[in-house]
Amino acid sequence: MAKPIKKMPTPLGIGAGQTASVQLPLGLTYERLYIEMNVDAVPRDVPVADWGSYIDEIRLLVDGDTKIQITAADLVKLNKYYGQAMKAGVLPLFLARPWMQTIAGQQQTAYGTKGGITSFSLEMDLADGITVNSLNVYAMQSPGRPFGPHLRMQRYVHNQGVIGEAEISDIMRGGYSMCAMHVTTDDIGEIEILWDNRKILEMSKNIRAAHYDVIDRVPQAGFTHVDFLAENILAEALPMAVSDFRLKADFTATGNFSIYTESVQGRTAV
């Protein structure tokens, strides 16, 4: 049976400089959200390259706990990294991962809402000085299941004050599995991953580009990607219940950068 796509309740708080929010009905499993937006005095659908001019940060919350946190501009780039085509006026948020090899792998990260949670909501921080003609949210759903393993996307901030190697050790560890990391700068040469006191990954910029091309990833300008699912097999996600996890990166420029982590987590927040 085809999966239904339904329009969600109208978001509240639509206006320049405000946070628009929508309470997502419970019961079914959410595989994808579509944010549809028309803007400006001369109406137009938001161009793909301009989402960051209209929406700053997007958050998905379960029982008030932020499960996904990312700027609209960076979400566009991650969608493109995974080879997803986009159309003006529509910003997809993939909860299920249709590029995984198996159906089970595709669906495991979706959000079941048939039991185990009491609220499920989407928040969108709207930019100052904009005109919003319409803002709607649609959801692609599948039969309901209880809340369990799901996609989590966390945002860390890293301040790189000097050029050279940095060792980043504040990425959360615990009972979950890491799928990928994305740093919002491409001014990084060599990278290493140290996991449980072992070096498990070491790549130059050229090797990263060649490696990700094999799995049809599309590395984005302004990003450095560290992808642990090299064959689109979700079972290869990196277990994080370890005593030590570090990202070592050779920065060729300074600045403040975001680090996004994509992971599969269980029902209990880590």
Residue pairs with C-beta under 8 A, 6 or more apart in sequence:
3 31
3 140
3 141
3 142
4 140
4 141
5 34
5 138
5 139
5 140
5 141
6 138
6 139
6 141
7 136
7 137
7 138
8 22
8 24
8 25
8 136
8 137
8 138
8 139
9 22
9 23
9 25
10 22
10 136
11 20
11 21
11 22
11 122
11 124
11 135
11 136
11 137
12 20
12 21
12 22
13 19
13 20
13 21
14 20
14 126
14 132
14 135
15 126
15 132
16 126
16 127
16 128
16 129
16 130
16 131
16 132
17 126
17 127
17 128
17 129
18 126
19 123
19 124
19 125
19 126
20 123
20 124
20 126
20 135
21 121
21 122
21 123
21 124
22 121
22 122
22 137
23 119
23 120
23 121
24 30
24 113
24 120
24 121
24 122
24 137
24 139
25 113
26 113
26 114
26 117
26 118
26 119
26 120
27 113
27 114
27 144
28 113
28 114
28 141
28 142
28 143
28 144
29 107
29 110
29 111
29 112
29 113
29 114
29 141
29 142
29 143
29 144
29 145
30 95
30 110
30 111
30 113
30 120
30 139
30 140
30 141
31 95
31 96
31 107
31 110
31 140
31 141
31 142
32 92
32 93
32 94
32 95
32 96
32 139
32 140
33 60
33 92
33 93
33 95
33 122
33 137
33 138
33 139
33 140
34 90
34 91
34 92
34 93
34 137
34 138
34 139
34 140
35 55
35 58
35 90
35 91
35 92
35 93
35 124
35 135
35 136
35 137
36 89
36 90
36 134
36 135
36 136
36 137
36 138
37 45
37 46
37 54
37 55
37 89
37 91
37 132
37 134
37 135
37 136
38 44
38 45
38 46
38 89
38 132
38 133
38 134
39 45
39 46
39 54
39 130
39 131
39 132
39 133
40 130
40 131
40 133
41 131
43 133
44 88
45 88
45 89
45 90
46 54
46 88
46 89
46 91
47 88
48 76
48 86
48 87
48 88
49 76
51 72
51 73
51 75
51 76
51 91
52 71
52 72
52 73
52 74
52 76
53 127
53 130
54 72
54 126
54 127
54 130
54 132
55 71
55 72
55 91
55 124
55 125
55 126
55 127
56 71
56 72
56 125
56 126
56 127
57 69
57 70
57 71
57 72
57 124
57 125
58 68
58 69
58 70
58 71
58 72
58 75
58 93
58 122
58 123
58 124
58 125
59 66
59 68
59 69
59 122
59 123
60 66
60 67
60 68
60 93
60 111
60 121
60 122
60 123
61 67
61 119
61 120
61 121
61 122
61 123
62 111
62 117
62 119
62 120
62 147
62 150
63 117
63 118
63 119
64 119
65 269
67 111
67 150
67 151
67 152
67 153
68 93
68 151
68 152
68 153
69 153
69 154
69 155
70 78
70 153
70 155
70 260
71 258
72 91
72 124
74 182
74 184
74 258
74 260
75 91
75 93
76 86
76 91
77 220
77 222
77 223
78 182
78 220
78 260
79 86
79 92
79 94
80 86
80 218
80 220
81 182
81 217
81 218
81 219
81 220
81 223
81 225
82 94
82 97
82 99
82 217
82 218
83 99
83 216
83 217
83 218
84 92
84 94
86 92
94 151
95 109
95 110
95 111
95 150
95 151
96 106
96 107
96 109
96 110
97 105
97 106
97 109
97 151
97 234
98 106
99 106
99 216
99 232
100 106
100 229
100 232
100 233
100 234
101 231
101 232
101 233
102 233
102 234
104 234
105 232
105 233
105 234
105 235
107 142
108 149
108 234
108 264
109 149
109 150
109 151
109 234
109 264
110 142
110 150
110 151
111 120
111 147
111 150
111 151
112 144
112 145
112 146
112 147
112 148
112 150
113 120
113 144
113 147
114 144
114 145
114 146
115 146
115 147
116 146
116 147
116 148
116 267
117 147
122 137
124 135
126 132
147 267
148 266
148 267
149 264
149 265
149 266
149 267
150 264
150 265
151 262
151 263
151 264
152 176
152 261
152 262
152 263
152 264
152 265
153 260
153 261
153 262
153 263
154 172
154 260
154 261
154 263
155 258
155 259
155 260
156 170
156 171
156 258
156 259
156 260
156 261
157 256
157 257
157 258
157 259
158 166
158 168
158 183
158 256
158 257
158 258
158 259
159 255
159 256
159 257
160 166
160 251
160 253
160 254
160 255
160 256
160 257
161 254
162 251
162 254
163 251
163 252
163 253
163 254
164 250
164 251
165 248
165 249
165 250
165 251
166 248
166 249
166 251
167 246
167 247
167 248
168 246
168 247
168 248
168 249
168 259
169 244
169 245
169 246
169 247
171 181
171 245
171 247
171 259
171 261
172 240
172 261
172 270
173 240
173 241
173 242
173 243
173 245
174 240
174 241
174 270
175 240
175 241
175 266
175 268
175 270
176 240
176 241
176 263
176 264
176 265
176 266
176 270
177 237
177 238
177 239
177 240
177 263
177 264
177 265
178 228
178 237
178 238
178 240
178 261
178 262
178 263
179 227
179 228
179 229
179 234
179 237
179 238
179 262
179 263
179 264
180 225
180 226
180 227
180 228
180 229
180 261
180 262
181 225
181 226
181 247
181 259
181 260
181 261
181 262
182 223
182 224
182 225
182 226
182 259
182 260
182 262
183 223
183 224
183 225
183 226
183 249
183 257
183 258
183 259
184 222
184 223
184 257
184 258
184 259
184 260
185 222
185 223
185 224
185 251
185 253
185 255
185 257
186 205
186 221
186 222
186 223
186 224
187 251
187 252
187 253
187 255
188 205
188 224
188 249
188 250
188 251
188 252
189 204
189 205
189 250
189 252
190 202
190 203
190 204
190 205
190 249
190 250
191 201
191 202
191 203
191 208
191 224
191 226
191 247
191 248
191 249
191 250
192 199
192 201
192 202
192 247
192 248
192 249
193 199
193 200
193 201
193 202
193 226
193 245
193 246
193 247
193 248
194 200
194 244
194 245
194 246
194 248
195 238
195 242
195 244
195 245
196 242
196 243
196 244
196 245
197 243
197 244
200 238
201 226
203 211
208 219
208 224
208 225
209 219
211 230
212 218
212 219
212 225
212 227
214 230
215 227
215 229
215 230
215 231
215 232
217 225
217 227
219 225
224 249
226 247
228 236
228 237
228 238
229 236
229 237
230 236
234 264
237 263
237 264
240 263
247 259
